[in-house]
Amino acid sequence: MFGQDIGIDLGTATVIAYVKGKGIVLREPSVVAVNNVTGEVLAVGHEARRMLGRTPGNIVATRPLREGVISDYTVTEKMLKYFIGKIGGRFLFAPRIMICIPSQVTEVEKKAVIDAASNAGARKVYLIEEPIAAAIGAGIDISKPCGNMIVDIGGGTTDIAVISLGGSVVSSSIKVAGDKFDEYIVKFIKKRHNVMIGERTAEELKQQIGCVFPKIQDMEMDVRGRDLITGLPKTITIYSSEMMEALEEPAMLIVDAVHSVLERTPPELAADISDKGIYMTGGGCLIDGLDRLLQEKTGINVMIAEDAISCVAKGTGKALDNLDSMDRMKK
């Protein structure tokens, strides 16, 4: 098999891979279970995610990416190697890989991504900024000289960019996204109910009844956690109105970041955005009411892209068609 071109959305929460001509071929949690003693990788993806918070002392289930960047280089490399192997099996030639990164990463962080992918078996590694990939994946023609605003809320970072003529004019990246929402839920329940819940339970709460805009009908969900007073397991009922209280602060941090990008946007492009609206992508934008909150606070129409979770991976995949022209642009 000849070296395929692969586009990878290397997310803090999920890794999504797109193969040219095939579409999305892999969608797995970016979790790796490692044996502490031997350094051996025991499980990757779905299997490893089931182990989160449930492993014995010598096994650690970790997420090697934190807030959009590599926090554990060795484990990331092993994870990439596993996924590339899973996608392509045996390559006659190593594949060319395009990986998307948050818009405000440092040169050192960029190099870490390139090195990890190269060592995992890539022939050549290209990087693309997340908001640009998200815009392409959302079906926006970014080559025209008009402003498009993208708010990509992933697991580790929220990337906001105003894109025109194929590049970002103004951009911002904040470390408030899906993971932060989970953290705030854990803190809130600990404070309000004296019960400690795990990350996975917080994520379920966020997905099932989480909201940042008042719901017509209050929803509820039962969760199990550890009572901090007795130390015993306890079941409590959480309401969506409480979720709104828990998530208000991180949601407003995202709104403020969008606001500050709009303030720095050149007037002509700001007028385009006012006409066309703001596009939201990424799994984090699916929290109930986030689009309405942003619309209310900015006065600009907000749209959630179709298949928001896969936009970045699809955009990275579509950008693979332009690898040769990208090489020319760099020169």
C-alpha positions as CSV (number, residue, x, y, z in Angstrom):
1,M,0.0,0.0,0.0
2,F,1.4,3.4,-1.0
3,G,1.9,6.0,1.7
4,Q,-1.5,7.5,2.2
5,D,-2.1,11.1,3.3
6,I,-3.6,11.2,6.8
7,G,-5.2,14.1,8.5
8,I,-5.2,13.9,12.3
9,D,-7.2,16.0,14.8
10,L,-4.9,15.4,17.8
11,G,-7.4,16.5,20.4
12,T,-7.1,16.6,24.2
13,A,-10.2,14.4,24.5
14,T,-10.4,12.6,21.2
15,V,-8.2,11.7,18.3
16,I,-10.0,11.7,14.9
17,A,-8.2,10.6,11.8
18,Y,-9.2,11.2,8.2
19,V,-7.7,9.3,5.3
20,K,-7.7,10.9,1.8
21,G,-10.3,9.2,-0.3
22,K,-11.8,7.3,2.6
23,G,-13.1,10.0,5.0
24,I,-13.0,9.6,8.8
25,V,-11.6,6.2,9.6
26,L,-10.8,6.5,13.3
27,R,-12.4,8.2,16.3
28,E,-11.0,7.2,19.7
29,P,-10.4,8.9,23.1
30,S,-6.9,10.2,23.5
31,V,-6.2,8.0,26.6
32,V,-3.4,5.6,27.1
33,A,-2.9,3.0,29.8
34,V,0.7,2.4,30.7
35,N,2.4,0.0,33.0
36,N,4.4,2.2,35.4
37,V,7.0,-0.4,36.1
38,T,7.9,-1.6,32.5
39,G,6.7,1.4,30.6
40,E,4.7,-0.9,28.4
41,V,1.5,0.4,26.7
42,L,-1.4,-1.8,27.8
43,A,-4.3,-0.1,26.1
44,V,-5.1,2.9,23.9
45,G,-8.3,4.6,23.0
46,H,-11.7,3.2,24.1
47,E,-10.2,0.4,26.1
48,A,-7.9,2.7,28.0
49,R,-10.7,5.2,28.7
50,R,-12.7,2.5,30.5
51,M,-9.7,2.2,32.8
52,L,-9.6,6.0,33.8
53,G,-9.8,6.3,37.6
54,R,-10.1,2.5,37.9
55,T,-6.5,1.2,37.7
56,P,-4.3,-0.5,40.3
57,G,-1.1,1.2,41.5
58,N,1.2,-0.1,38.8
59,I,-1.1,0.9,35.8
60,V,-1.8,4.5,35.0
61,A,-4.4,5.5,32.5
62,T,-3.4,9.0,31.3
63,R,-4.3,11.6,28.7
64,P,-1.0,12.6,27.2
65,L,-2.4,15.8,25.8
66,R,-3.4,18.6,28.2
67,E,-5.0,21.9,27.1
68,G,-4.3,21.2,23.5
69,V,-0.6,20.5,23.8
70,I,1.6,17.5,24.5
71,S,2.2,17.0,28.2
72,D,3.7,13.6,28.0
73,Y,5.9,13.2,24.9
74,T,6.7,9.5,25.1
75,V,3.2,8.4,25.6
76,T,1.9,10.7,22.8
77,E,4.4,9.1,20.4
78,K,3.3,5.6,21.4
79,M,-0.4,6.6,21.0
80,L,0.2,8.1,17.5
81,K,2.2,5.0,16.5
82,Y,-0.7,2.8,17.6
83,F,-3.3,4.8,15.8
84,I,-1.2,5.2,12.6
85,G,-0.7,1.4,12.6
86,K,-4.4,0.9,13.2
87,I,-5.3,3.1,10.2
88,G,-2.9,1.9,7.7
89,G,-1.6,-1.5,8.7
90,R,1.5,-2.0,6.7
91,F,2.6,0.9,4.5
92,L,4.9,0.4,1.5
93,F,5.9,4.0,2.1
94,A,5.4,6.0,5.3
95,P,2.3,8.3,5.1
96,R,2.3,12.1,4.9
97,I,0.5,13.4,8.0
98,M,-1.2,16.7,8.6
99,I,-1.9,17.4,12.3
100,C,-3.9,20.3,13.6
101,I,-2.7,22.4,16.5
102,P,-4.2,25.2,18.6
103,S,-3.6,28.7,17.2
104,Q,-1.4,30.1,19.9
105,V,1.1,27.3,20.5
106,T,4.9,28.0,20.9
107,E,7.6,26.8,18.5
108,V,8.7,24.2,21.1
109,E,5.2,22.8,21.3
110,K,5.0,22.7,17.5
111,K,8.3,20.8,17.3
112,A,7.1,18.3,19.9
113,V,4.1,17.5,17.7
114,I,6.2,17.1,14.5
115,D,8.8,15.0,16.3
116,A,6.2,12.7,17.9
117,A,4.5,12.1,14.5
118,S,7.8,11.6,12.7
119,N,8.9,9.1,15.3
120,A,5.5,7.4,15.1
121,G,6.1,6.7,11.4
122,A,5.3,9.8,9.3
123,R,7.3,10.5,6.2
124,K,6.5,14.2,6.4
125,V,4.5,16.2,9.0
126,Y,2.5,19.3,8.3
127,L,0.7,21.5,10.8
128,I,-2.5,23.4,10.4
129,E,-4.1,25.7,12.9
130,E,-7.3,24.4,14.4
131,P,-9.6,27.3,13.5
132,I,-8.5,27.1,9.9
133,A,-9.1,23.4,9.7
134,A,-12.5,23.9,11.5
135,A,-13.5,26.5,9.0
136,I,-12.6,24.3,6.0
137,G,-14.4,21.3,7.7
138,A,-17.5,23.5,8.2
139,G,-17.7,24.1,4.5
140,I,-16.6,27.7,4.5
141,D,-14.7,29.0,1.5
142,I,-11.8,30.6,3.4
143,S,-9.9,31.7,0.2
144,K,-12.1,34.7,-0.4
145,P,-11.2,38.2,0.8
146,C,-14.0,38.3,3.4
147,G,-14.1,37.8,7.1
148,N,-15.3,34.5,8.7
149,M,-15.3,34.0,12.4
150,I,-14.8,30.5,13.9
151,V,-15.1,29.5,17.5
152,D,-13.7,26.0,17.9
153,I,-14.4,24.5,21.4
154,G,-12.5,21.3,21.9
155,G,-11.5,19.3,25.0
156,G,-8.5,21.4,26.0
157,T,-8.7,24.7,24.2
158,T,-11.1,27.1,22.7
159,D,-9.7,28.6,19.5
160,I,-11.2,31.7,18.1
161,A,-10.1,33.2,14.8
162,V,-11.2,35.6,12.1
163,I,-10.2,34.1,8.8
164,S,-9.8,35.9,5.5
165,L,-7.8,34.9,2.3
166,G,-6.9,31.5,3.7
167,G,-5.2,32.8,6.9
168,S,-6.2,34.0,10.3
169,V,-6.2,37.7,10.7
170,V,-6.9,37.9,14.4
171,S,-6.8,34.8,16.7
172,S,-6.9,33.8,20.3
173,S,-6.6,30.5,22.1
174,I,-7.8,30.0,25.7
175,K,-7.4,27.0,27.9
176,V,-11.1,26.9,28.7
177,A,-13.0,24.1,26.9
178,G,-14.7,20.7,27.5
179,D,-12.2,19.6,30.2
180,K,-12.6,22.9,32.1
181,F,-16.4,22.5,32.1
182,D,-16.0,19.0,33.7
183,E,-13.7,20.5,36.3
184,Y,-16.2,23.2,37.2
185,I,-18.9,20.5,37.5
186,V,-16.8,18.4,39.9
187,K,-16.0,21.5,42.0
188,F,-19.6,22.6,42.1
189,I,-21.0,19.3,43.2
190,K,-18.3,19.0,45.9
191,K,-19.2,22.4,47.3
192,R,-23.0,22.2,47.0
193,H,-23.6,18.5,47.9
194,N,-20.4,17.5,49.7
195,V,-20.0,14.6,47.2
196,M,-17.0,13.8,45.2
197,I,-17.6,12.6,41.6
198,G,-15.1,11.5,38.9
199,E,-14.2,13.1,35.6
200,R,-16.3,10.6,33.6
201,T,-19.4,11.2,35.7
202,A,-18.9,15.0,35.3
203,E,-18.7,14.5,31.5
204,E,-21.9,12.5,31.5
205,L,-23.7,15.2,33.5
206,K,-22.4,17.8,31.0
207,Q,-23.6,15.9,28.0
208,Q,-27.0,14.8,29.5
209,I,-28.3,17.8,31.4
210,G,-25.6,20.5,31.1
211,C,-26.7,23.9,29.9
212,V,-25.6,27.6,30.0
213,F,-28.9,29.1,29.0
214,P,-32.2,28.7,30.9
215,K,-34.1,25.6,29.9
216,I,-37.9,25.7,29.6
217,Q,-38.1,22.5,31.7
218,D,-35.7,21.6,34.5
219,M,-34.1,18.2,33.8
220,E,-32.6,15.9,36.3
221,M,-30.1,13.1,36.5
222,D,-29.0,10.7,39.3
223,V,-25.3,10.4,39.9
224,R,-23.2,8.3,42.3
225,G,-20.2,9.6,44.1
226,R,-18.4,9.5,47.4
227,D,-19.9,11.3,50.4
228,L,-17.1,13.5,51.8
229,I,-18.5,13.4,55.3
230,T,-19.1,9.6,55.7
231,G,-16.7,8.4,53.0
232,L,-19.4,6.1,51.7
233,P,-20.9,5.9,48.2
234,K,-23.9,8.1,47.8
235,T,-26.5,8.8,45.1
236,I,-27.7,12.3,44.5
237,T,-30.0,14.0,42.0
238,I,-28.6,16.9,40.0
239,Y,-30.8,19.4,38.1
240,S,-30.0,21.3,34.9
241,S,-30.5,24.6,36.7
242,E,-27.6,23.6,39.0
243,M,-25.6,22.7,35.9
244,M,-26.2,26.2,34.6
245,E,-24.8,27.6,37.8
246,A,-21.8,25.4,37.6
247,L,-21.0,26.2,34.0
248,E,-21.8,29.9,34.0
249,E,-18.2,31.0,34.7
250,P,-16.3,29.0,32.1
251,A,-19.0,29.8,29.5
252,M,-18.6,33.5,30.2
253,L,-14.8,33.2,29.8
254,I,-15.4,31.9,26.3
255,V,-17.8,34.7,25.5
256,D,-15.3,37.3,26.8
257,A,-12.5,35.8,24.6
258,V,-14.8,36.0,21.5
259,H,-15.5,39.6,22.5
260,S,-11.8,40.5,22.7
261,V,-11.2,39.0,19.2
262,L,-14.1,41.0,17.8
263,E,-12.6,44.2,19.3
264,R,-9.3,43.6,17.6
265,T,-10.9,42.7,14.2
266,P,-10.5,45.3,11.4
267,P,-13.8,47.1,10.7
268,E,-14.3,45.7,7.2
269,L,-14.0,42.1,8.4
270,A,-16.1,42.9,11.5
271,A,-18.9,44.0,9.0
272,D,-18.6,40.7,7.2
273,I,-18.9,38.8,10.4
274,S,-21.9,40.8,11.4
275,D,-23.6,39.8,8.1
276,K,-22.6,36.2,8.0
277,G,-22.6,35.3,11.7
278,I,-20.2,33.3,13.9
279,Y,-19.6,29.6,13.2
280,M,-19.1,27.2,16.2
281,T,-17.4,23.9,15.9
282,G,-15.9,21.2,18.2
283,G,-17.6,19.0,20.7
284,G,-17.6,21.7,23.4
285,C,-20.0,23.9,21.4
286,L,-22.7,21.2,21.8
287,I,-23.4,22.2,25.4
288,D,-27.1,23.2,25.5
289,G,-27.6,27.0,25.0
290,L,-23.9,28.0,24.4
291,D,-24.8,29.3,20.9
292,R,-27.8,31.3,22.3
293,L,-25.6,32.7,25.1
294,L,-23.0,33.9,22.6
295,Q,-25.7,35.3,20.3
296,E,-27.2,37.2,23.2
297,K,-23.9,38.7,24.4
298,T,-22.5,39.7,21.0
299,G,-25.7,40.5,19.1
300,I,-24.4,38.5,16.1
301,N,-26.1,35.4,14.7
302,V,-24.4,32.2,15.9
303,M,-24.5,28.9,14.0
304,I,-23.3,25.5,15.0
305,A,-21.6,23.7,12.1
306,E,-23.0,20.4,10.8
307,D,-21.2,17.5,12.5
308,A,-19.4,19.9,14.7
309,I,-17.2,17.3,16.4
310,S,-15.7,16.1,13.1
311,C,-15.2,19.6,11.5
312,V,-11.5,19.9,12.4
313,A,-10.7,16.4,11.3
314,K,-12.6,16.9,8.0
315,G,-10.9,20.2,7.4
316,T,-7.5,18.7,8.1
317,G,-8.4,16.0,5.6
318,K,-9.6,18.4,2.9
319,A,-6.4,20.4,3.5
320,L,-4.4,17.3,2.5
321,D,-5.4,18.0,-1.1
322,N,-3.4,21.2,-0.9
323,L,-0.2,19.7,0.5
324,D,1.8,20.5,-2.6
325,S,0.6,24.1,-2.8
326,M,1.4,24.4,1.0
327,D,4.9,23.3,0.3
328,R,5.2,26.0,-2.3
329,M,3.8,28.7,0.0
330,K,6.4,27.9,2.6
331,K,9.3,28.5,0.2
